[in-house]
Amino acid sequence: MELSDRKKIILGSLIKYYIKTGEPVGSKSLLELTGLGVSPATLRNEMSELCDLGYLCQPHTSAGRQPTSFGYSFYFEKLMNRREVPYDLQLIIDNMLNDAAKDPENLASVAGQLLSDLTGFPTLMATVTKEETFVKRVNVLSMGRRTVLLLLITSDGIARSRICRSAFNLAPDALSHFEKLVSYYIVGTELIKFSPVFLQALVSRTGDLSLFLMPLLSSVFEMVEELQSKSVHVKGESNVLKCYGNDYDSRSLLTLLTQQDKLFPLLTNTRDDIEIVFGDQTDIEALRHSSLVVAKYRLGDKDIGRIGVIGPVRMAYEQLVPSVEYFALKLGSVMTQAMRDLEE
């Protein structure tokens, strides 16, 4: 059923007031908020119909109304006026991420903490690795007789690095043999094809150099395994107590934030550039009174991850949504430049 303009005004006004106060809204307050010039009885009828349609609910008989997650979803998609991210806040985000980009390896982890500090909510961050992703490059940089730096870059532009130490001196001919192995057998190979059997096959090709090169090959496989792991970086857990207080919701949520198997699909199943996931629309009981604002971030034109905040359903979405969206956009831009610098 298409909502009338009056119902849209009522729903939008009620949600904004509820976000601000946290109190169910009665017809008298709503009459002042909307300025519709209708009778209280008409307004009550409209609110009752919005309840019947699932947009509002009434906690108990004598209380006012409050939005449901269905009402919030409609508000987000159809009614909400997204505020522009203030220029001063844009500068803060730009400067923070540009500074974090000096350490590309830890950029994603640092970004999660920065977003938590900015919003006051816990943040979640996950990398999305597609099945067709393959190893694009492995750079080998000698750092001493027994130490090398390995830099692995995937076809999605994601980088990982390892400092690898050998128990033996790594002569130039040993490193040359390793680089040939990498060029022939590792570069161009999809991540899903890396396995213990594949590693053993490569070790067998090192011949007399196996003792020298086994640590290097193992490091490459460890980086690939890390890239394939379905893990979520959680930052700002201490903000849970600030947002919820020390009650059942906060304790349940803190437990949930340790459960990677539940968090990863929650983030990566989102499809739009920016989405709100309402907890009571999931099967996760600990999220019943919470929601997530989740945005995609890209490396170039490739969708490589998600970053978002989690908090009570009654969050100030008008300010929060554009801020998270801008942060993700800037994060992707900074990561793209950092990868270009690495490849040069």
Buried (B, 14 or more C-beta within 10 A) or exposed (E): EEBEEBBBBBBBBBBBBBBEEEEBBBBEBBBEBBEBEBEEEBBBEBBEBBBEBEBBBBEEEEEBBBBBBBBBBBBBEEBBEBBEBEEEBBEEBBEBBBEBBEEBBEBBBBBBBBBBEBBEBBBBBBBBBBEEBBBBBBBBEEEEEBEBEBBBBBBBBBBBBBEBEBEEEBEEEBBEBBBEBBEEBBBEBBBBEBEEEBBEEBBEBBEEBEEBBBBBBBBBBBBBEEBBEBEBBBBBBEBBBEBBEEEEBBBBBBEBBEEEEBBBEBBBEBEEBBBBBBBBBBEBEBBBBBBBBBBBBBBEEBBBBBBBBBBBBBBBBBBBBBBBBBBBBBBBBBBBBBBEEBEE
